[in-house]
Amino acid sequence: MLESNYFHYINKSLHCDKLELAELAGRYGTPLYVTSERSLLESYKAFEQAFEALPHFTCYSVKANYNLSVISTFAQLGCGCDVNSGGELYRALQAGVAPEKIIFAGVGKKSEEIAYSLSVGVLMLKAESLSELRVINKVAGDLGKVASVALRINPNVTAETHPYITTGDSKEKFGIDEAELTEVFSFFSQLPNLRLIGLDMHIGSQIFDPEYYVAATEKLLALFNLSKTMGFSLEFLDIGGGFPVTYDPRKIATPIECFAEKLIPMLQPAGVTVIFEPGRYLVANASVLLTKILYKKRNHAGKEFFVVDAGMTELIRPALYQSHHEVQAVTWHDDTVVADVVGPICESSDFFARQREIDAADEGEFLAVMSCGAYAAVMSSNYNGRLRPAEVMVNGSEAKLVRKRETLEQLVQNELL
């Protein structure tokens, strides 16, 4: 069971802050994402306190959860944003983030996205190849601008995480290999419309051992020193994100303070601003996905199923990564049952839990799939003609609708017959 200060039982009823989740499900329908604003605020505060001794700039990684109200919550605290597309850039701007607090990442930026980011005046573009540097240089020249860029380095550090979310070794598509940096630094003499202001890395997600960051940071600092010998005066070192959160109470995340204790002494002597890009760390445990039990069934082998009205279209992580999410009954039951919690989608991979001991809830009751603040709503889809759910943000005893439920008309609004 994964309880917190933000999602907890009161008189056998699961609450978000001071509101009953069953009441929210009844008011807004299911499936429904429910986010605790207080959780967002406290996670950001904890991160900032951990690294307060280091000159740094925190950029929320928008890809984790790009709801406008979520982005706005962090922006009001002074947080910047890390975006990976023109669409994410647009969302950040709409949420009130100042362009000079936005960094534009991504291994496959289109020319029009580069032009868009330069036109609005983002802090920097993070380049991941020589080819991309050429394109940024051309687009900047066409606009009569000098583009501020950082180089994303592939430090060849393989972190112990799911292979689909490791991003810092030579087998993956991300970044420029560390061995190529001398050539890349020299190449800047041919790129008059670029200004190199930083180096960047990101080694993956859900990294529990700080020593992987230590190893990668050592390489980043060595390349930073190389840049100085080649005449560059950098302003930023970007450590990326990937700091862990607890999904499974049997595997508690390493506290952020443990990472700070290792990284601050390493980075302080560089004398530059350090950029962090937490995404999952700030939002993962701030939200749950509420779903209704439609049917309970048992097959000939005695296997129990809870068929619910949410599925992989609302949370694809269990199907894509075999990720663990706690599933809790919104109304506490003293009895439990071992069952699969499955959705309505026409795929065998459409499940939230396999052979899990859960409360013996009845048809028509609600379940909460926990830790759905990151990579849930943003990865939702219309597969099987599904409508994307509503999203609600809770602050104390107040609930605010922050995304309307999709309609059938919206499902086909861009199609031509």
Buried (B, 14 or more C-beta within 10 A) or exposed (E): EBEBEBBEBEEEBBBBBEBBBBEBBEEBBBBBBBBBBBBBBBBBEBBBEBBEEBEBBBBBBBBBBBBBBBBBBBBEBEBBBBBBBBEBBBBBBEBEBBBEBBBBBBBEBEEEBBBBBBEBEBBBBBBBBBEBBBBBBBBBBEBEBBBBBBBBBBBBBBBEBBEEBBBBBEEBEBBBEBEBBBEBBEBBEEBEBBBBBBBBBBBBBBBBBBEBBBBBBEBBBEBBEBBEEEEBEBBBBBBBBBBBBBBBEEEEBBEBEBBBEBBBEBBEEBEBBBBBBBBBBBBBBBBBBBBBBBEBEEEEEEEBBBBBBBBBBBBBBBBBBEBBBBBBBBBBBEEEBEBBBBBBBEBEBBBBBEEBEBBBBEEEBBBBBBBBBBBBBBBBEEBBEBBBBBBBBBBEEEBEEBBEBBEEEEBEEEEEE
